Amino acid sequence: MCEEHESGAGVGRRPLLAMLGLGAVTTACGSSAGDDQRRASAPTTAGTTPGGKGGSSEGAAPAADPDMAVDPPGELEGALRSSDFLVYGKGPLEKGAVEKMLDISGVQQVEPIALASFYVDDAQVTYAAVDPGTFRRFTMAGTAQTQAVWDRVAGGEIAVEPKMGRKLQSKDGFIEIGNESDSQRIHIGAYAGLLPETVARRIDAVVNLKWGEELGMKLGNAALVGLGSTSPQKVRKKLQAAAGDGASILILGPDLDINAKQTVVLSGGSAAQAIGSFSYRANSDGTVAPDPRWVAANIRTETMPIIGRVTGHRVMLPQLKGALEEIVTQGLSSKIYTYDGCYVPRFIGRDPSRGLSFHTYGTAIDLNAADNYRGIAGAMDRQVVTIFKRWGFAWGGDWNYTDPMHFELSKIKEN
């Protein structure tokens, strides 16, 4: 149950909820005092007039994380824009790409951003590092007009889609940027609808550009393109030519092409950085086909103790072998009786709306599946779990919605 608190010193900030179309902000359950993360003692509520601009930056609450804050954005300026295309690549877009896209007839606005993904439990979270003052014009009307949302993003907090944020936030109102043990944590400043509901879910959360640099995001690797009344199909090829062959050009509107080339760039801790980014194409059966060049450079097949031949990511296999060798040494070989998959490129539940499974990267492995399915404590031997954790793996049995068969690489182990 959410309890209201009077504002004052030592009271943690709670996320705001931006209401679609109303331009209003209400409080939601959030953080508590005493966390060792940086946080300001600021008012716990923010109000606006329905249908108005959502307040202004004058008298805004102090930045939650001054070290990661940027200048507040000021009031909303300019017309709201449609989100018709997402252009993105593994690295920064080609020099002059933004200017070339703006020169295309029918293109009204191009908003450069940084785009990457991380995982919390088994959920893929796609997030962007943005300029709060200009990116807001591409968001839903209520969010764009709610000043407090963008003040909080500028102040070093993260704004998250409501459904995703409530599912993934910690008890103290933070979200971890990855499953790795060395992942950063950011306080959730607002639950806010980001791209309009007619748009395919491609951005779940936003941070400011200073956070983007801190998290190692590839600044300028993506852009939102607004067309107004022009048909996306009329300009798609021109956008591809402007952005370069290495970029993915994804229509975000109702005529979304799920078979278009897409790109995933991971951010987070040491494991995410080692995995690498790649392009892929989605198949009709819920599987995906990663770029063959990435597969050739990263996916290997090796023989492991206990379970035999395993195909997986080159950075994961040595740590998997180390864990299994220790399990043998400890006399626990009988505790692992089935090997149920590692490198299986697919969407979570074979549903494109849920993002990529960690098995797509070849860094997750399933063991003893019959006795360790979703939502139960499972029968996985806890000594085996301890050994896997010691070798840099996270265990799905620790997730909110448990998956006790599942181990995934969470940290690169140093010799």
N, C-alpha and C positions, 0 to 999 in steps of 0.2 A: 504494500500500500504506500502511496506517495503522501508524505507528511509535509505540510507547509512550515517554513521557518521564517522567523523575522530576520531581516537583513541586519548585518553587523559584522564586526571583526571576527575572523575565523570561520565564517560561514562559506562553504564551497559554492562555486558558481553552478547553476543548473542550466541544462540546455534549453534553448528557446524552441518553440514550435511555430513555424511560419505557416499560416493557414492560406491555402490556395484561394486566390481571388479576393481575399479580405484585406490584405495588407496589414494583418494583425499579428501580434506576438503574445503567446501565453507561455507559462512555465510548464516544464515537464520534470519528471523525476531525474535527478542528476547526481552530482558528486557530493561527498561529505568532506568535512575538514580533516586535516591531519595527514594527508598524503604528502610524500616526500617530493612529488613533482612540483615544478614552479607553478604558482597560481596566485592571483590577486584576490584580496578580500573585497568583493564588489557586491553591489545590490543583486539580489536573487531574482528580481522581476524586472520586466521591461514592458511598457505599454505603448500602444499606438491607437490612433483613431481609425476605425474601419473605413477602408476606401481611401485613406490618405497615403502619405509617403512613408509611413513607418518611422517617423521621427527623423532626427538629424544627428550628425556626429557631435554637435555642440553639447557638452555635458555628458558625453558617452562614458560608460564605465571604464575604469582603467584596464589596460591590456592584461589578459590573463597570463600571458607569458611574454614579458617585456623583451627578453632576449630574442624572441622569434617574431616580434611585431613589425609591421610596416606602417606607413602613414595611413590614417583612416581615410576612407574613400570619399567622404563628403556625400551630398545628396545625389540621388539618381539624376543623371543627365542623358538626354537623347532618347530616341524612341526605342521600344523593346524590339528585339530581333528574333526571327525564326531560327531554329536549329535544324538545318536541312542536311548538312554533311558533317561528318567527322573525318578529317584528313590526319593520318598519323603514320609514324614510322619508328624504326628501332633507334634511330639517332635523330639529331636536328634535321628539319626539312632543308632541302637544298637552298643555297643562298639566293635570295631574291624571290623565293617561292610565294611569299605572302603578297608581294607587290604584283606578281604575275597573276595570281588568283583574283586580286582586286580589279585587274584590268579586264577580266572576262565579263562580257555583257550579261546582265542579270544578277551578278553577284553584288549584294549590298554591303556586306560586312564580313571581315575575316578576323577572328579572335585567336591569336596565338596562345597556346597553353602548353604545359608539360603533362603528359599522360602516362600512368603506370598502374600496375596492379599489385595487390598483396593479398594474403590469405589470413583469415581468422577462423580457426577450426577448419572446416572444409569449404567455407564460403569465399569465393573470389570477390574482392572489392576493387573496382576500378575507380581510381581517383585522379583528380587534376590539381595541379598547382596553377593558380590564376591570379590575375590582377582583379581584386574585388570590385573596383570601380567600373570596369568595363565588361567583365564576364557576366555580371549580374543581369545585363540587358538580354542575355540569351536564355535566362531561366524563366520559370513560371511567374506569372504576373504578381501573385501575392508575395513570392520570395524576392523578386526584383525590387519591389516597393518597400520591403521591410528592412529599414536601415540597420536595425540591431544585428541582423544576420551578418551583414557585410562588415560592420564594425568588429564583430567577434572574430570573423575570419582574418581581418587585418590585424587583430590583436593577438594572433597566434593560436587560435582554436580551430577546430575542424567542423565544418557543416556537413551533415550526413542525411541522406534520404531517411525519412522516419522509420520505415519498416526495417531497413538495414541497420540503422543506428540502435534501435531498441533491442534488436536481436544480438548485436555484437558488443555493446558497451559493457565495460566492467562495472562492478558495484559502486566504484567511486567516480563513475562518469567519464572514464577515459576509453580510448580505443587503441589497441596495440597494432602497429603497422607491420604485421606479419606474425607468423607462428614461431619464428626463431627466438631463441632465448636472449639474443642481443638486440631485439627489435626496439624501436623508439615507441613512446606512448604520447598521444596527443589528447588533450581534453576536448570533449564534444561541446561546442558552443551553441549549436543549433541543430534541431531536426528541421529540414527544409526540403520541399520538393524542388528538384534542380531542373532538369530538362522537362519540357512539357510531356504530358501523358501519351501523346500521339507518337512520341519518339521512342525508339528501341532503347532499353536500359543500357546505357553505355558509360555513364558517370554516376557513381554512387555517393561520392564525397568530394569536397574541395578544401584545399589549404591555400595559404598565400605562397608567393614565390620564394620567400625566405625559407620557409619550411621545405619547399621543393629542392632548394640547393642543399639543405641540411640532410635530406633523405636520399640524395644522390640521383634525383630524377633528371632526366635528360631534357633540360629546358628548351622549348621550341621544337619538340618532336611531334607536335600535334597542333591542330587548329580547328575551331568550329567555323562553319561557313553558313551565312544567312543569305537566302535568295529572294525572299518576299514572295511574289506571285509566279516566278519563273519555275518551270518544271525541272526537277533535279536531273532527269534523264537528258535534258538538252545540254547540260553543261558538264556532265560527268567526265567525258573524255577530255575536255579542255582542262578540267581540274587535274586530272591525272598527268597531262602533259606539263602543267605548271608546277606540280609538286614533285615530279620525277617518278621513274618507274619503281623505285624502292618503296614508295609510300602506298598505304592502303587508303582507298577512297570509299567510305561507307555512307550510304544514304540512310538518314535517320528517320525519315518520315514513314508514312503508311506503306510505301512500296519498297520497304527494306529488302535488300537482297542478301539473304543469309549465306549464300554461296560465294559472296565476294571475298577477295583476299583480305584477311584481318591480321592484326599484329598484336602481340602481347609483350609487354616490357615489365619485368618484375622489379620491385624495389623492396627494401627492407634490410635484413641482416646479411650475414656473410653467405648463407646458403643461397638466398635470392640473387645476390650479386654474382655468384659463381655459375648459376644455371644458365644465364644468358637469355637474350630476347630472340624471338623468331616470328615469322609470318606463318599463317596456316589457312587452310580452307575447310569449311564445315561440310560434312556429308549429311545426307538426308536421314541416316539412321542414328544420328547423335554422336557419331565419331568425328574426329578431325584428322586432317592430313597436314602435319607440320612441314615446313620447308625442308626438302631433302638435304640441302646443304647443312642445316642445323643438325639434322638427324645424323648425317655422316660424321660431323665433327664432335658429337656429344654422346650418342647412344652406343653402348657396347654390350656384348654378351660375354659373361664370365661364369666359371664354375665355382659355386659357393659350398662351404660346409653344410651338411644337413639337407639342404633343399635343392642342390644341383644347379643347373644352368639358369641364370637370371639375366634378362635384358633390362638395362637401366642406364641412368646417366653416369658418365665417367667420374663425376665428383662424388657420387653417392656410393658406388660399388666398393671402394676401399674401406669405407666406414662400415658398410653392411658386412663385409668379410670379417673385419675386426670384431664386430659384435657377435657374429655367429661362431667365430673361433673361440671367443671367451665363453660362450654358452657351452660349447663342447668341453672346454677345459674344466668348467664348473660342474660337469656331469648332468647337464640339463637338456641334452639333445632330444630326449623323448618328449619334452614339453612343446616341441614344434613338430607337428605331424602332418600339416599340409601347407604347401606354398600356393597362393591363390592369385598371383599377378603382381606386376610392377609397372612396366611401360605399356600403358593402354591409352592411347591418345583419344580423349572423348570429353564431352561436357559432363558436368555433375548430373547424375541420373539420366544422362543422354538428353538433357534438356538445355538447348542453347541459351535460354533466359537465365540460367543459373551459373553461367561462366564455366571455365575450364576446370576439370578435375586435376588434382595434383599428380595423378598418374600420367597425365599428358607430358609432364616434364621428366618422367622416369626417375623420380626421387621419392616415390612412395611405394610401400610394399604391404601386401595383405597376407596374413598368416592365420591358420586355424579358423577359417571363415565360418564353418558350420556351427561352431560354438560361440562365436563372437560377432553377431550381427548388430545392426544399428539399434540404439536405444536401450541396451542392457549393460549390466556391469561386465558380463562376459567371463570366460574361463581362462583368459590368458594368465600364465604363471607370472606372478609379480616379480620374481627374481629375473625372469627374462625381460620384463618391462624395464627394470632398473638397469640392466646391462645395455639395452638399446638406448636409453637416455644418456648413459655414460658415454656412448659413442656418437652422440650428437643427433639423436632422433627424438621427435615428439610422438606421443602416443595418443591415438584417437579416443582411448578410454577416458582421457581427461577432459574431453570436450563437453559442452553443455548437452548436446544431443550425441551421445556416445557412439563411437565406432571402434570397438576394442580390437578388431582384427588389424587395424591400420597403424602403420608406423611411417613417418615421413621425415626426411632430412630437415633439421631445423638449425644446424650450426656446423660449420666446417671445423673439424677437429684438427688442432695444430699438434704437430709432433713434439 
